[in-house]
Amino acid sequence: MKRVDLIKEIAAEFELIANRLSETEVATVASVVELEPQQLAEIAKRAQKLTGPKNVKLKTVIDKIIEEFRALFIKARIFPSKGGDRFQL
C-alpha cells in the first residue's frame, strides 16, 4: 500500500470521528446540475429536520445517469405502446 493511500484512509477516518464528535450527519446529494447555495441550504435544513442531528454536511455529486433516465422516461411518455401501461422505447 502506498503512503498516499494511507493518507486518504487516515483523512477519511479523521472525518468520521470529527463528524461523530460534533454530531454531524453527512448526506450525499445527487443532481444532474450543480445546485445553488440556497437549494443546498434548504436540503440541509430538511435533512436536519428528518434526522435530528445538530449539524448536516452535504456532499454533492453530479450524476448524469439521472438525466439519461429522465430522457428515457420522457421518450416513453411521448411514444407509449398500445398495450396500456407498458411503454415502448
Residue pairs with C-beta under 8 A, 6 or more apart in sequence:
18 24
19 25
19 26
19 57
22 54
22 55
23 53
23 54
23 55
24 53
24 54
24 55
24 56
24 57
25 47
25 48
25 51
25 53
25 55
25 56
25 57
26 56
26 57
26 58
26 59
27 43
27 44
27 47
27 56
27 57
27 58
27 59
28 58
28 59
28 60
28 61
29 35
29 40
29 43
29 58
29 59
29 60
29 61
30 60
30 61
30 62
30 63
30 66
31 60
31 61
31 62
31 63
31 66
32 62
32 63
32 64
32 66
32 67
32 70
33 62
34 60
34 62
35 43
35 60
40 58
40 60
43 58
44 56
44 57
44 58
47 56
47 58
48 55
48 56
72 89
75 89
76 87
76 88
76 89
77 87
79 87
79 88
79 89
80 87
80 88
81 87
81 88
